[in-house]
Amino acid sequence: MRRPRWIATLVLALAVAAGFAALGQWQLGRAVSTGTAVNDQTENVRPLADVAKPQTPVVETQAAQRVSVAGEYVPSGYGLLGDRLNDGEPGYWVIGQLHVDGLIDTSLAVALGWTSSADDAQAAVDALAAGGSAGVVQLEGRYLPTEAPAPDDAEKPVAGPSSFGTGVLETTMAVSSLINSWPDFDANADVYGGYLVVDEAPAGLTAIDSPEPDRSVQLNWLNIFYAAEWVVFAGFAIYLWYRLVRDAWERELEEADENAPDARVG
């Protein structure tokens, strides 16, 4: 069937199949890249000022980056969070407010340490607050995006002195909630959109587990299924051309057989 129309149809079928194969390759690439980390330099400690700016949200390239920052703790800015897991064990976070050095009226939320005991957590908060300002300190840790406020935080009473004197125990590291709880935070001041988990916890507390991001490649099986579908479509385009050519060839053979007796009689 070396006829121009069938050759042209073959070229069209091959072009369609190539397009389907390209889409399948794209879907397969998406399936593999799903588990790839956006930022592969998170373990290199960088100055916080080079990583993020105040009053801006934390984007993917900034999240989980190890940073260094200098500042002074605000004595009234210490508090605690409940329902926090550390290596799978429930407990409490002790948190604080840091005035960032070198910036005017700019605060950073800091997660200082963890303990399984509410009494120990509150004792650490009281001790840190009573100690007053320790001057400018140099911190290193992991910079993480703010968490969303928990809608039921206001319904969780505290048995004893509470974080920031609110009468309730918050459970999320939500910057938007913390700035409303910090007594000495000016409404016109700036604040970082994320928070810092420090490497070294104060005395009596355990360092908060903050591992580096998982960079293992994970497969998205839905994308793999889509990739297989495009391969099937590519094969079907070639098969459709084959069937059209074969049907036309068989039809011509039948017509030739039907006309053969008439030709011999003539």
FENHUSUL-V667865 format. One record per residue. N is the residue number from 1. RES is the residue in one small letter. PSI is psi as a letter, one per 40 degrees, with the letter a starting at -180 (* if undefined). OMEGA is omega in degrees with one decimal (* if undefined). Layout:
N:RES:PSI:OMEGA
N:RES:PSI:OMEGA
//
This chain:
1:m:f:-180.0
2:r:g:179.3
3:r:i:-174.7
4:p:d:-176.1
5:r:d:179.8
6:w:d:174.4
7:i:d:177.9
8:a:d:178.3
9:t:d:177.0
10:l:d:178.7
11:v:d:178.2
12:l:d:179.7
13:a:d:178.5
14:l:d:178.4
15:a:d:178.2
16:v:d:179.2
17:a:d:178.4
18:a:d:176.7
19:g:d:177.8
20:f:d:179.0
21:a:d:178.0
22:a:d:177.0
23:l:d:177.1
24:g:d:178.0
25:q:d:178.2
26:w:d:178.5
27:q:d:179.2
28:l:d:176.4
29:g:d:177.1
30:r:d:-178.3
31:a:d:-177.6
32:v:d:-175.5
33:s:e:180.0
34:t:d:-177.9
35:g:e:-178.5
36:t:h:-179.8
37:a:i:179.1
38:v:d:-178.5
39:n:h:-178.5
40:d:e:-179.9
41:q:f:-173.8
42:t:d:-175.3
43:e:e:174.5
44:n:h:-177.2
45:v:h:179.8
46:r:i:174.9
47:p:h:-179.3
48:l:d:-179.4
49:a:d:178.7
50:d:e:-176.1
51:v:d:-174.1
52:a:i:177.3
53:k:i:176.6
54:p:i:176.4
55:q:f:177.8
56:t:i:178.8
57:p:i:179.3
58:v:h:179.4
59:v:i:-173.9
60:e:d:-178.2
61:t:e:179.7
62:q:d:-172.8
63:a:h:177.2
64:a:e:177.3
65:q:h:173.7
66:r:h:-174.6
67:v:i:171.3
68:s:i:-179.4
69:v:i:176.7
70:a:i:179.4
71:g:a:-177.9
72:e:h:-179.9
73:y:i:175.9
74:v:h:-175.5
75:p:d:-178.7
76:s:e:-174.9
77:g:e:179.1
78:y:i:177.8
79:g:a:178.7
80:l:i:177.0
81:l:i:178.0
82:g:i:177.3
83:d:f:179.3
84:r:h:179.7
85:l:i:173.4
86:n:h:-172.6
87:d:f:177.0
88:g:e:-178.4
89:e:h:-179.1
90:p:i:179.3
91:g:a:-172.2
92:y:i:172.7
93:w:i:166.6
94:v:h:-174.4
95:i:i:-178.9
96:g:i:177.9
97:q:h:-178.6
98:l:h:169.5
99:h:h:-174.3
100:v:h:-178.7
101:d:h:177.9
102:g:e:177.8
103:l:i:-178.6
104:i:h:175.4
105:d:f:178.1
106:t:h:-176.9
107:s:i:176.5
108:l:h:175.6
109:a:h:-175.1
110:v:h:172.2
111:a:h:-169.6
112:l:d:-176.1
113:g:i:-174.0
114:w:i:171.3
115:t:i:-179.4
116:s:e:-175.5
117:s:h:176.5
118:a:d:179.4
119:d:d:178.5
120:d:d:179.2
121:a:d:179.9
122:q:d:177.5
123:a:d:178.0
124:a:d:177.4
125:v:d:-178.8
126:d:d:-179.1
127:a:d:179.5
128:l:d:179.5
129:a:d:-179.2
130:a:d:-179.2
131:g:e:179.5
132:g:a:-178.7
133:s:h:177.9
134:a:e:-177.3
135:g:a:-178.2
136:v:h:178.7
137:v:i:177.6
138:q:h:-175.7
139:l:i:170.0
140:e:i:179.6
141:g:a:-177.7
142:r:h:-178.5
143:y:h:-174.3
144:l:i:178.2
145:p:i:176.1
146:t:i:174.9
147:e:i:177.5
148:a:i:178.1
149:p:i:177.0
150:a:h:-176.1
151:p:d:-177.2
152:d:e:179.1
153:d:d:-177.2
154:a:e:-177.9
155:e:e:-176.5
156:k:g:-179.2
157:p:i:178.9
158:v:h:175.8
159:a:g:-178.2
160:g:a:179.9
161:p:i:-174.0
162:s:i:178.5
163:s:h:177.2
164:f:e:178.1
165:g:f:-176.5
166:t:e:-177.8
167:g:e:177.1
168:v:i:179.8
169:l:h:177.9
170:e:i:-176.3
171:t:e:-177.5
172:t:i:176.6
173:m:g:-177.3
174:a:h:-177.6
175:v:d:-179.2
176:s:d:177.0
177:s:d:-176.6
178:l:d:-177.8
179:i:d:175.4
180:n:e:-178.3
181:s:d:-179.7
182:w:h:-176.9
183:p:d:-175.0
184:d:f:178.6
185:f:h:179.0
186:d:h:-178.6
187:a:d:179.7
188:n:e:-179.0
189:a:i:179.1
190:d:i:177.7
191:v:i:176.5
192:y:i:-178.1
193:g:e:177.1
194:g:a:178.2
195:y:i:-175.9
196:l:h:170.6
197:v:h:-173.1
198:v:i:-178.6
199:d:d:-174.3
200:e:h:-178.8
201:a:i:175.0
202:p:i:-179.5
203:a:h:179.8
204:g:e:-179.5
205:l:i:177.2
206:t:i:178.0
207:a:h:-179.0
208:i:h:179.2
209:d:h:-179.3
210:s:g:-174.6
211:p:i:176.3
212:e:i:-177.9
213:p:i:177.8
214:d:h:-179.5
215:r:e:178.2
216:s:h:-179.1
217:v:h:180.0
218:q:i:-178.1
219:l:h:173.4
220:n:h:-173.4
221:w:d:176.8
222:l:d:177.3
223:n:d:177.4
224:i:d:177.2
225:f:d:178.0
226:y:d:178.6
227:a:d:178.2
228:a:d:178.0
229:e:d:179.7
230:w:d:176.7
231:v:d:177.4
232:v:d:178.9
233:f:d:178.6
234:a:d:177.2
235:g:d:180.0
236:f:d:179.0
237:a:d:177.8
238:i:d:-179.4
239:y:d:178.8
240:l:d:176.9
241:w:d:-180.0
242:y:d:-178.6
243:r:d:178.9
244:l:d:179.8
245:v:d:-178.6
246:r:d:178.9
247:d:d:179.0
248:a:d:179.8
249:w:d:178.4
250:e:d:179.0
251:r:d:177.5
252:e:d:177.4
253:l:d:178.8
254:e:d:178.7
255:e:d:178.5
256:a:d:178.5
257:d:d:-178.8
258:e:d:-178.5
259:n:e:-177.3
260:a:d:179.7
261:p:d:178.9
262:d:d:179.8
263:a:d:-179.3
264:r:d:179.1
265:v:d:179.8
266:g:*:*
//
